[in-house]
Amino acid sequence: MSATRWFKRLLCGLALPLLLAGQAVAFQSGGDAATIERTALPAQGKAVLELIAAGGPFPNEKDGTVFGNREKRLPVHKRGYYREYTVATPGLNHRGAKRIVCGGAEPKEPEACYYSTDHYASFKLIVPGR
């Protein structure tokens, strides 16, 4: 096999997985975000939304802190727009991976909230239930 042909195969072998990974990230980055009805959240998630509307108090010191959205998996806004909250997982003695991230100018009245079960790797937009 010639060096040129080998190099082309190498590039194709590297480019395809990167291209597919880029499509997966683009799908999770906001425009075509998956949704979850508020009624489908676990009881702990519903409780977090109630605490957000009440302005706290929150059980974890990280709750209500700014979420940076560095990976841009949510729609892009200025820093400080998003805040993160822990959704407790029964049986764990640590924060676990479940989070709700809400965005808006007023933390008690967010414009949008997102649910993550995998520590920010993916999000579902929380929509009103039926």
mmCIF file of the C-alpha atoms, coordinates in Angstrom:
data_MODEL
# 
_entry.id   MODEL 
# 
loop_
_atom_site.group_PDB 
_atom_site.id 
_atom_site.type_symbol 
_atom_site.label_atom_id 
_atom_site.label_alt_id 
_atom_site.label_comp_id 
_atom_site.label_asym_id 
_atom_site.label_entity_id 
_atom_site.label_seq_id 
_atom_site.pdbx_PDB_ins_code 
_atom_site.Cartn_x 
_atom_site.Cartn_y 
_atom_site.Cartn_z 
_atom_site.occupancy 
_atom_site.B_iso_or_equiv 
_atom_site.pdbx_formal_charge 
_atom_site.auth_seq_id 
_atom_site.auth_comp_id 
_atom_site.auth_asym_id 
_atom_site.auth_atom_id 
_atom_site.pdbx_PDB_model_num 
ATOM 1   C CA . MET A 1 1   ? 0.000   0.000  0.000  1.00 0.00 ? 1   MET A CA 1 
ATOM 2   C CA . SER A 1 2   ? 1.333   3.409  -0.925 1.00 0.00 ? 2   SER A CA 1 
ATOM 3   C CA . ALA A 1 3   ? 1.984   6.050  1.702  1.00 0.00 ? 3   ALA A CA 1 
ATOM 4   C CA . THR A 1 4   ? -0.644  8.317  0.153  1.00 0.00 ? 4   THR A CA 1 
ATOM 5   C CA . ARG A 1 5   ? -3.318  5.620  0.230  1.00 0.00 ? 5   ARG A CA 1 
ATOM 6   C CA . TRP A 1 6   ? -2.393  4.695  3.807  1.00 0.00 ? 6   TRP A CA 1 
ATOM 7   C CA . PHE A 1 7   ? -2.602  8.362  4.860  1.00 0.00 ? 7   PHE A CA 1 
ATOM 8   C CA . LYS A 1 8   ? -6.058  8.759  3.237  1.00 0.00 ? 8   LYS A CA 1 
ATOM 9   C CA . ARG A 1 9   ? -7.339  5.679  5.080  1.00 0.00 ? 9   ARG A CA 1 
ATOM 10  C CA . LEU A 1 10  ? -5.912  6.986  8.325  1.00 0.00 ? 10  LEU A CA 1 
ATOM 11  C CA . LEU A 1 11  ? -7.652  10.350 7.854  1.00 0.00 ? 11  LEU A CA 1 
ATOM 12  C CA . CYS A 1 12  ? -10.965 8.704  7.005  1.00 0.00 ? 12  CYS A CA 1 
ATOM 13  C CA . GLY A 1 13  ? -10.654 6.415  10.005 1.00 0.00 ? 13  GLY A CA 1 
ATOM 14  C CA . LEU A 1 14  ? -10.062 9.401  12.296 1.00 0.00 ? 14  LEU A CA 1 
ATOM 15  C CA . ALA A 1 15  ? -12.487 11.816 10.670 1.00 0.00 ? 15  ALA A CA 1 
ATOM 16  C CA . LEU A 1 16  ? -15.599 9.641  10.737 1.00 0.00 ? 16  LEU A CA 1 
ATOM 17  C CA . PRO A 1 17  ? -15.692 9.111  14.529 1.00 0.00 ? 17  PRO A CA 1 
ATOM 18  C CA . LEU A 1 18  ? -14.954 12.800 15.086 1.00 0.00 ? 18  LEU A CA 1 
ATOM 19  C CA . LEU A 1 19  ? -17.689 13.810 12.649 1.00 0.00 ? 19  LEU A CA 1 
ATOM 20  C CA . LEU A 1 20  ? -20.207 11.530 14.335 1.00 0.00 ? 20  LEU A CA 1 
ATOM 21  C CA . ALA A 1 21  ? -19.191 12.781 17.775 1.00 0.00 ? 21  ALA A CA 1 
ATOM 22  C CA . GLY A 1 22  ? -19.700 16.340 16.564 1.00 0.00 ? 22  GLY A CA 1 
ATOM 23  C CA . GLN A 1 23  ? -23.225 15.496 15.413 1.00 0.00 ? 23  GLN A CA 1 
ATOM 24  C CA . ALA A 1 24  ? -24.040 13.993 18.807 1.00 0.00 ? 24  ALA A CA 1 
ATOM 25  C CA . VAL A 1 25  ? -22.816 17.101 20.591 1.00 0.00 ? 25  VAL A CA 1 
ATOM 26  C CA . ALA A 1 26  ? -24.742 19.350 18.200 1.00 0.00 ? 26  ALA A CA 1 
ATOM 27  C CA . PHE A 1 27  ? -27.959 17.424 18.956 1.00 0.00 ? 27  PHE A CA 1 
ATOM 28  C CA . GLN A 1 28  ? -27.430 17.914 22.686 1.00 0.00 ? 28  GLN A CA 1 
ATOM 29  C CA . SER A 1 29  ? -26.532 21.572 22.376 1.00 0.00 ? 29  SER A CA 1 
ATOM 30  C CA . GLY A 1 30  ? -29.980 23.034 22.543 1.00 0.00 ? 30  GLY A CA 1 
ATOM 31  C CA . GLY A 1 31  ? -31.756 23.414 19.213 1.00 0.00 ? 31  GLY A CA 1 
ATOM 32  C CA . ASP A 1 32  ? -33.227 19.920 19.096 1.00 0.00 ? 32  ASP A CA 1 
ATOM 33  C CA . ALA A 1 33  ? -33.078 19.268 22.822 1.00 0.00 ? 33  ALA A CA 1 
ATOM 34  C CA . ALA A 1 34  ? -35.055 16.338 24.132 1.00 0.00 ? 34  ALA A CA 1 
ATOM 35  C CA . THR A 1 35  ? -37.835 17.111 26.581 1.00 0.00 ? 35  THR A CA 1 
ATOM 36  C CA . ILE A 1 36  ? -39.244 15.656 29.773 1.00 0.00 ? 36  ILE A CA 1 
ATOM 37  C CA . GLU A 1 37  ? -42.599 16.533 31.251 1.00 0.00 ? 37  GLU A CA 1 
ATOM 38  C CA . ARG A 1 38  ? -42.468 17.988 34.734 1.00 0.00 ? 38  ARG A CA 1 
ATOM 39  C CA . THR A 1 39  ? -44.839 15.226 35.864 1.00 0.00 ? 39  THR A CA 1 
ATOM 40  C CA . ALA A 1 40  ? -42.321 12.605 34.655 1.00 0.00 ? 40  ALA A CA 1 
ATOM 41  C CA . LEU A 1 41  ? -39.519 13.919 36.892 1.00 0.00 ? 41  LEU A CA 1 
ATOM 42  C CA . PRO A 1 42  ? -38.676 11.887 39.971 1.00 0.00 ? 42  PRO A CA 1 
ATOM 43  C CA . ALA A 1 43  ? -40.219 13.203 43.204 1.00 0.00 ? 43  ALA A CA 1 
ATOM 44  C CA . GLN A 1 44  ? -36.820 14.646 44.157 1.00 0.00 ? 44  GLN A CA 1 
ATOM 45  C CA . GLY A 1 45  ? -36.719 16.673 40.914 1.00 0.00 ? 45  GLY A CA 1 
ATOM 46  C CA . LYS A 1 46  ? -40.211 18.059 41.488 1.00 0.00 ? 46  LYS A CA 1 
ATOM 47  C CA . ALA A 1 47  ? -39.150 19.054 45.012 1.00 0.00 ? 47  ALA A CA 1 
ATOM 48  C CA . VAL A 1 48  ? -36.128 20.919 43.618 1.00 0.00 ? 48  VAL A CA 1 
ATOM 49  C CA . LEU A 1 49  ? -38.366 22.897 41.237 1.00 0.00 ? 49  LEU A CA 1 
ATOM 50  C CA . GLU A 1 50  ? -40.566 23.867 44.195 1.00 0.00 ? 50  GLU A CA 1 
ATOM 51  C CA . LEU A 1 51  ? -37.504 25.023 46.158 1.00 0.00 ? 51  LEU A CA 1 
ATOM 52  C CA . ILE A 1 52  ? -36.333 27.077 43.171 1.00 0.00 ? 52  ILE A CA 1 
ATOM 53  C CA . ALA A 1 53  ? -39.724 28.829 42.967 1.00 0.00 ? 53  ALA A CA 1 
ATOM 54  C CA . ALA A 1 54  ? -39.572 29.513 46.729 1.00 0.00 ? 54  ALA A CA 1 
ATOM 55  C CA . GLY A 1 55  ? -36.001 30.814 46.552 1.00 0.00 ? 55  GLY A CA 1 
ATOM 56  C CA . GLY A 1 56  ? -34.688 28.026 48.801 1.00 0.00 ? 56  GLY A CA 1 
ATOM 57  C CA . PRO A 1 57  ? -33.374 27.077 51.224 1.00 0.00 ? 57  PRO A CA 1 
ATOM 58  C CA . PHE A 1 58  ? -31.401 24.462 49.341 1.00 0.00 ? 58  PHE A CA 1 
ATOM 59  C CA . PRO A 1 59  ? -29.877 21.363 50.960 1.00 0.00 ? 59  PRO A CA 1 
ATOM 60  C CA . ASN A 1 60  ? -26.511 21.548 49.150 1.00 0.00 ? 60  ASN A CA 1 
ATOM 61  C CA . GLU A 1 61  ? -24.133 24.498 49.259 1.00 0.00 ? 61  GLU A CA 1 
ATOM 62  C CA . LYS A 1 62  ? -23.542 24.240 45.481 1.00 0.00 ? 62  LYS A CA 1 
ATOM 63  C CA . ASP A 1 63  ? -27.273 24.583 44.764 1.00 0.00 ? 63  ASP A CA 1 
ATOM 64  C CA . GLY A 1 64  ? -28.091 27.907 43.169 1.00 0.00 ? 64  GLY A CA 1 
ATOM 65  C CA . THR A 1 65  ? -24.517 28.589 42.071 1.00 0.00 ? 65  THR A CA 1 
ATOM 66  C CA . VAL A 1 66  ? -23.678 29.684 38.533 1.00 0.00 ? 66  VAL A CA 1 
ATOM 67  C CA . PHE A 1 67  ? -23.483 26.912 35.942 1.00 0.00 ? 67  PHE A CA 1 
ATOM 68  C CA . GLY A 1 68  ? -20.917 27.862 33.302 1.00 0.00 ? 68  GLY A CA 1 
ATOM 69  C CA . ASN A 1 69  ? -22.244 25.838 30.326 1.00 0.00 ? 69  ASN A CA 1 
ATOM 70  C CA . ARG A 1 70  ? -18.626 25.576 29.132 1.00 0.00 ? 70  ARG A CA 1 
ATOM 71  C CA . GLU A 1 71  ? -19.385 22.609 26.873 1.00 0.00 ? 71  GLU A CA 1 
ATOM 72  C CA . LYS A 1 72  ? -22.266 24.605 25.342 1.00 0.00 ? 72  LYS A CA 1 
ATOM 73  C CA . ARG A 1 73  ? -24.746 21.753 25.658 1.00 0.00 ? 73  ARG A CA 1 
ATOM 74  C CA . LEU A 1 74  ? -27.437 24.296 26.517 1.00 0.00 ? 74  LEU A CA 1 
ATOM 75  C CA . PRO A 1 75  ? -28.366 27.385 24.497 1.00 0.00 ? 75  PRO A CA 1 
ATOM 76  C CA . VAL A 1 76  ? -25.582 29.970 24.803 1.00 0.00 ? 76  VAL A CA 1 
ATOM 77  C CA . HIS A 1 77  ? -26.160 32.908 27.159 1.00 0.00 ? 77  HIS A CA 1 
ATOM 78  C CA . LYS A 1 78  ? -23.973 35.287 29.145 1.00 0.00 ? 78  LYS A CA 1 
ATOM 79  C CA . ARG A 1 79  ? -22.229 33.908 32.227 1.00 0.00 ? 79  ARG A CA 1 
ATOM 80  C CA . GLY A 1 80  ? -24.541 33.991 35.214 1.00 0.00 ? 80  GLY A CA 1 
ATOM 81  C CA . TYR A 1 81  ? -27.662 33.098 33.229 1.00 0.00 ? 81  TYR A CA 1 
ATOM 82  C CA . TYR A 1 82  ? -27.697 29.442 34.342 1.00 0.00 ? 82  TYR A CA 1 
ATOM 83  C CA . ARG A 1 83  ? -27.770 28.080 37.902 1.00 0.00 ? 83  ARG A CA 1 
ATOM 84  C CA . GLU A 1 84  ? -27.381 24.475 38.974 1.00 0.00 ? 84  GLU A CA 1 
ATOM 85  C CA . TYR A 1 85  ? -29.292 22.439 41.549 1.00 0.00 ? 85  TYR A CA 1 
ATOM 86  C CA . THR A 1 86  ? -28.772 18.913 42.885 1.00 0.00 ? 86  THR A CA 1 
ATOM 87  C CA . VAL A 1 87  ? -31.493 16.305 42.462 1.00 0.00 ? 87  VAL A CA 1 
ATOM 88  C CA . ALA A 1 88  ? -31.017 13.818 45.293 1.00 0.00 ? 88  ALA A CA 1 
ATOM 89  C CA . THR A 1 89  ? -30.645 10.157 44.416 1.00 0.00 ? 89  THR A CA 1 
ATOM 90  C CA . PRO A 1 90  ? -32.071 7.874  47.132 1.00 0.00 ? 90  PRO A CA 1 
ATOM 91  C CA . GLY A 1 91  ? -29.448 5.592  48.653 1.00 0.00 ? 91  GLY A CA 1 
ATOM 92  C CA . LEU A 1 92  ? -26.446 7.792  47.841 1.00 0.00 ? 92  LEU A CA 1 
ATOM 93  C CA . ASN A 1 93  ? -24.445 9.605  50.511 1.00 0.00 ? 93  ASN A CA 1 
ATOM 94  C CA . HIS A 1 94  ? -23.086 12.160 48.009 1.00 0.00 ? 94  HIS A CA 1 
ATOM 95  C CA . ARG A 1 95  ? -24.607 14.532 45.450 1.00 0.00 ? 95  ARG A CA 1 
ATOM 96  C CA . GLY A 1 96  ? -24.796 11.947 42.685 1.00 0.00 ? 96  GLY A CA 1 
ATOM 97  C CA . ALA A 1 97  ? -25.139 12.792 38.991 1.00 0.00 ? 97  ALA A CA 1 
ATOM 98  C CA . LYS A 1 98  ? -28.661 14.171 38.686 1.00 0.00 ? 98  LYS A CA 1 
ATOM 99  C CA . ARG A 1 99  ? -29.030 17.937 38.267 1.00 0.00 ? 99  ARG A CA 1 
ATOM 100 C CA . ILE A 1 100 ? -31.503 20.582 37.268 1.00 0.00 ? 100 ILE A CA 1 
ATOM 101 C CA . VAL A 1 101 ? -30.044 23.621 35.532 1.00 0.00 ? 101 VAL A CA 1 
ATOM 102 C CA . CYS A 1 102 ? -32.286 26.676 35.172 1.00 0.00 ? 102 CYS A CA 1 
ATOM 103 C CA . GLY A 1 103 ? -31.703 29.834 33.204 1.00 0.00 ? 103 GLY A CA 1 
ATOM 104 C CA . GLY A 1 104 ? -33.112 33.302 33.389 1.00 0.00 ? 104 GLY A CA 1 
ATOM 105 C CA . ALA A 1 105 ? -32.593 36.763 34.790 1.00 0.00 ? 105 ALA A CA 1 
ATOM 106 C CA . GLU A 1 106 ? -34.473 35.956 38.005 1.00 0.00 ? 106 GLU A CA 1 
ATOM 107 C CA . PRO A 1 107 ? -33.470 32.670 39.723 1.00 0.00 ? 107 PRO A CA 1 
ATOM 108 C CA . LYS A 1 108 ? -36.911 32.255 41.361 1.00 0.00 ? 108 LYS A CA 1 
ATOM 109 C CA . GLU A 1 109 ? -38.648 32.661 37.989 1.00 0.00 ? 109 GLU A CA 1 
ATOM 110 C CA . PRO A 1 110 ? -36.479 30.825 35.441 1.00 0.00 ? 110 PRO A CA 1 
ATOM 111 C CA . GLU A 1 111 ? -37.208 31.073 31.741 1.00 0.00 ? 111 GLU A CA 1 
ATOM 112 C CA . ALA A 1 112 ? -36.187 27.443 31.153 1.00 0.00 ? 112 ALA A CA 1 
ATOM 113 C CA . CYS A 1 113 ? -35.040 24.476 33.239 1.00 0.00 ? 113 CYS A CA 1 
ATOM 114 C CA . TYR A 1 114 ? -33.186 21.378 32.079 1.00 0.00 ? 114 TYR A CA 1 
ATOM 115 C CA . TYR A 1 115 ? -32.826 17.953 33.707 1.00 0.00 ? 115 TYR A CA 1 
ATOM 116 C CA . SER A 1 116 ? -29.613 15.917 33.542 1.00 0.00 ? 116 SER A CA 1 
ATOM 117 C CA . THR A 1 117 ? -29.238 12.370 34.836 1.00 0.00 ? 117 THR A CA 1 
ATOM 118 C CA . ASP A 1 118 ? -25.590 12.039 33.783 1.00 0.00 ? 118 ASP A CA 1 
ATOM 119 C CA . HIS A 1 119 ? -23.780 14.981 35.387 1.00 0.00 ? 119 HIS A CA 1 
ATOM 120 C CA . TYR A 1 120 ? -24.270 17.455 32.528 1.00 0.00 ? 120 TYR A CA 1 
ATOM 121 C CA . ALA A 1 121 ? -23.388 15.083 29.666 1.00 0.00 ? 121 ALA A CA 1 
ATOM 122 C CA . SER A 1 122 ? -26.915 15.509 28.275 1.00 0.00 ? 122 SER A CA 1 
ATOM 123 C CA . PHE A 1 123 ? -29.992 17.551 29.107 1.00 0.00 ? 123 PHE A CA 1 
ATOM 124 C CA . LYS A 1 124 ? -33.752 17.384 28.659 1.00 0.00 ? 124 LYS A CA 1 
ATOM 125 C CA . LEU A 1 125 ? -35.816 20.550 28.606 1.00 0.00 ? 125 LEU A CA 1 
ATOM 126 C CA . ILE A 1 126 ? -38.439 20.384 31.365 1.00 0.00 ? 126 ILE A CA 1 
ATOM 127 C CA . VAL A 1 127 ? -41.866 21.135 29.912 1.00 0.00 ? 127 VAL A CA 1 
ATOM 128 C CA . PRO A 1 128 ? -45.261 21.423 31.666 1.00 0.00 ? 128 PRO A CA 1 
ATOM 129 C CA . GLY A 1 129 ? -47.034 18.092 32.112 1.00 0.00 ? 129 GLY A CA 1 
ATOM 130 C CA . ARG A 1 130 ? -50.504 17.237 30.909 1.00 0.00 ? 130 ARG A CA 1 
# 
